[in-house]
Amino acid sequence: DGGLGVIDLRAVNLALLGKWRWRLISGGVGLWRDIILARYGSLFPSPHLGGRLRGLKRASCWWRNVSLLGDPEDAILDWFDPWLVGALLRTQFQRLFQVSDQSASTVGEMGSWVEGQWVWDLRWRRDLFVWEFNLLESLQDILNHSTISAADDSWVWKHDPTGQYSVKSAFLALSRSTTDDVIFSVEEERLLPKVWKTWAPSKVAVFS
């Protein structure tokens, strides 16, 4: 669209950092991973993911950048994840979330398997009020209609059909999310290609 073709270095850097993060959280093996985890500990769940700086004072610049990828909500797990009914349980059941004793717990920590059946064990910081039991019934109805599997979770990269992370797909996703749509008039659409095909000196074409 008449640009100079200069690549977005910030997006490239984030995409490359994302590759390291993917290799760590998706179970990559090797001496490099053992050394990194021995030096810095587990990457996920991370107490500083998405801008939480606790524990990063003595970390290298590279590790800080890898650790801070993502949103703050990514570190707080399943109340903050739309894994059911396409909505956040934190938002849909805000009152229950506020009194929950498991607001930072995973699904696996909120119940147990009993004779092959998943049984929820929801805990609260205080006794629920009568009107809160109606919310609890709605929450339990949703939970009881969900399918809980005993299989191990796995990471899937949604921006690539293979489900595997690639720097190219990450760069394209970042570019789409940060690039504003430029709307040209019909006259501009007609003239822009001619700017770059002119015999004028390159500095004149760039200025144009």
C-alpha positions in Angstrom: 0.0 0.0 0.0 2.8 2.4 -0.8 4.9 1.5 2.3 8.7 1.2 2.4 8.6 -2.5 3.3 10.3 -1.9 6.7 9.4 -4.8 8.9 7.9 -4.2 12.4 10.9 -5.0 14.6 8.8 -5.1 17.8 6.4 -7.7 16.3 9.4 -9.8 15.1 11.0 -9.6 18.5 7.8 -10.7 20.3 7.4 -13.5 17.8 10.9 -14.8 18.4 10.5 -14.5 22.2 7.2 -16.4 21.8 9.1 -19.3 20.2 11.2 -19.7 23.3 8.2 -19.6 25.5 6.4 -22.2 23.4 9.4 -24.5 23.5 9.5 -24.2 27.3 5.8 -24.7 28.1 5.1 -27.3 25.4 7.6 -29.8 27.0 10.7 -29.2 24.9 13.6 -31.4 26.0 17.3 -30.8 26.2 20.1 -29.6 28.4 19.2 -26.0 27.5 15.7 -26.4 29.1 17.1 -28.1 32.2 19.6 -25.2 32.7 17.0 -22.5 32.2 14.4 -24.1 34.6 17.2 -24.8 37.2 18.2 -21.1 37.0 14.7 -19.5 36.9 12.2 -22.1 38.0 9.0 -23.0 36.2 7.6 -20.7 33.6 4.0 -21.6 33.9 2.0 -20.8 35.9 4.3 -17.8 36.5 3.9 -15.2 39.3 5.1 -12.5 37.0 3.3 -13.5 33.8 1.8 -10.5 31.9 3.7 -7.8 33.8 3.9 -9.1 37.3 7.5 -8.2 38.2 7.8 -10.2 41.4 10.8 -12.5 41.2 12.4 -10.8 38.2 14.9 -8.4 39.8 17.9 -10.7 39.3 16.7 -12.2 36.0 18.4 -11.6 32.7 16.8 -9.2 30.3 15.9 -12.1 28.0 14.2 -14.0 30.7 12.2 -11.0 31.8 11.0 -10.4 28.2 10.0 -14.1 27.8 8.3 -14.2 31.2 6.3 -11.0 30.6 4.6 -12.2 27.4 0.9 -12.5 27.8 -1.9 -10.9 29.8 -2.1 -10.7 33.6 -5.2 -12.9 33.5 -3.2 -15.7 32.0 -1.5 -16.3 35.3 -4.8 -16.7 37.3 -6.1 -19.7 35.5 -9.6 -21.2 35.2 -11.9 -18.5 36.7 -10.3 -16.2 34.1 -10.5 -18.5 31.1 -13.6 -18.9 28.9 -13.4 -22.7 29.0 -17.1 -23.0 29.6 -20.1 -21.5 27.7 -17.8 -19.0 26.0 -17.8 -16.7 29.0 -15.5 -16.0 32.0 -16.8 -17.6 35.2 -15.3 -14.7 37.0 -17.6 -12.3 35.2 -20.7 -14.5 35.0 -20.5 -15.4 38.7 -18.7 -12.4 40.0 -20.3 -12.7 43.5 -19.2 -16.3 43.9 -15.8 -15.5 42.6 -15.4 -12.8 45.3 -16.1 -15.3 48.1 -14.4 -18.3 46.6 -11.5 -19.8 48.5 -10.3 -21.2 45.1 -10.1 -18.0 43.0 -6.5 -18.9 41.9 -7.1 -22.7 41.5 -7.2 -24.8 38.4 -10.0 -27.1 37.6 -7.9 -30.1 38.8 -7.7 -28.5 42.2 -11.4 -28.0 42.6 -12.5 -31.6 42.7 -11.4 -35.2 42.5 -12.1 -38.5 40.8 -14.4 -40.8 42.8 -15.0 -44.2 41.2 -14.3 -42.8 37.7 -16.6 -39.8 38.2 -15.5 -36.2 38.6 -16.8 -34.7 41.9 -16.6 -31.0 42.4 -15.4 -29.7 45.8 -16.1 -26.0 45.8 -15.0 -24.1 48.9 -15.9 -20.7 50.2 -14.3 -18.2 52.6 -17.6 -17.9 54.5 -21.1 -19.4 54.5 -23.1 -18.4 51.5 -26.2 -16.2 51.8 -29.5 -17.6 50.8 -29.6 -15.5 47.6 -26.1 -16.7 46.7 -27.3 -20.3 46.6 -29.3 -19.5 43.5 -26.1 -18.4 41.8 -24.4 -21.6 43.1 -27.2 -23.7 41.6 -26.7 -22.0 38.2 -22.9 -22.5 38.4 -23.3 -26.2 39.4 -25.7 -26.7 36.5 -23.1 -25.5 34.1 -20.3 -27.4 35.7 -22.3 -30.7 35.8 -23.0 -30.4 32.1 -19.3 -30.1 31.3 -17.1 -32.9 30.3 -14.0 -33.4 32.5 -11.3 -35.6 31.1 -8.5 -37.3 33.0 -6.2 -36.8 30.0 -3.3 -34.5 30.3 -3.7 -31.0 29.0 -1.7 -29.9 26.0 -0.8 -26.6 24.4 -2.4 -25.6 21.1 -1.4 -22.5 19.1 -4.6 -21.2 17.6 -3.0 -19.0 14.9 -1.7 -22.0 12.9 -3.8 -24.8 11.5 -1.3 -27.4 12.8 -1.7 -26.2 16.4 2.1 -25.7 16.6 3.7 -22.4 17.2 5.6 -20.7 14.3 7.3 -17.3 14.2 5.6 -16.5 11.0 2.1 -17.1 12.3 2.9 -15.1 15.4 4.2 -12.2 13.4 1.2 -12.2 11.2 -1.2 -12.3 14.2 0.7 -9.4 15.9 0.7 -7.4 12.7 -3.0 -7.8 12.2 -3.7 -6.8 15.8 -1.5 -3.6 15.6 -2.1 -2.4 12.1 -4.8 0.2 11.6 -6.8 -0.2 8.4 -5.8 2.5 6.0 -8.6 3.6 3.8 -7.6 5.2 0.5 -9.8 7.2 -1.9 -10.3 5.9 -5.4 -7.9 8.5 -6.7 -5.2 7.6 -4.1 -5.6 3.9 -5.0 -5.0 4.8 -8.7 -2.0 7.1 -8.0 -0.1 5.1 -5.3 1.3 2.4 -7.6 2.6 5.0 -10.0 4.6 6.7 -7.3 7.0 3.7 -7.1 7.2 3.1 -10.8 8.3 6.6 -11.6 11.8 7.4 -13.1 12.2 10.1 -10.4 15.1 9.7 -7.9 14.3 7.4 -5.0 14.3 10.2 -2.5 11.6 12.0 -4.5 9.5 8.8 -4.6 9.9 8.3 -0.9 8.9 11.9 -0.2 5.9 11.5 -2.5 
